[in-house]
Amino acid sequence: MLQGDTVRLKCHFKTFDGKSVDPTDVKLTIYNNKKEQLEQIPLDDTNRLDVGVYFHDYVPASGLSEFIFEFAGSVQEKPILSRGKVEVKFNQ
């Protein structure tokens, strides 16, 4: 992704046996490459594409060379999460 671009962050929550599941209290947390939290964004049904599939269109802060994103929630009172990393490049 190029700096200043919007990136669609997406995850698919599944049980251990591979069934899609909708967690409660879904949040997206953004971390810098030092694993310091930059922001936390609560998600709702407008961020849900299908059972267990959530997204957020994110524009990273200027100056970030990469960031880590974490989708997290709860299923039957147990935590569930998915993480990924995005590298930000400058326009050449």
Sequence and secondary structure as in RCSB ss.txt:
>XXXX:A:sequence
MLQGDTVRLKCHFKTFDGKSVDPTDVKLTIYNNKKEQLEQIPLDDTNRLDVGVYFHDYVPASGLSEFIFEFAGSV
QEKPILSRGKVEVKFNQ
>XXXX:A:secstr
 BTT  EEEEEE B TTS B   EEEEEEEE TT  EEEEEE  GGGEEETTEEEEEE   TT SEEEEEEEEEE
TTEEEEEEEEEE B   
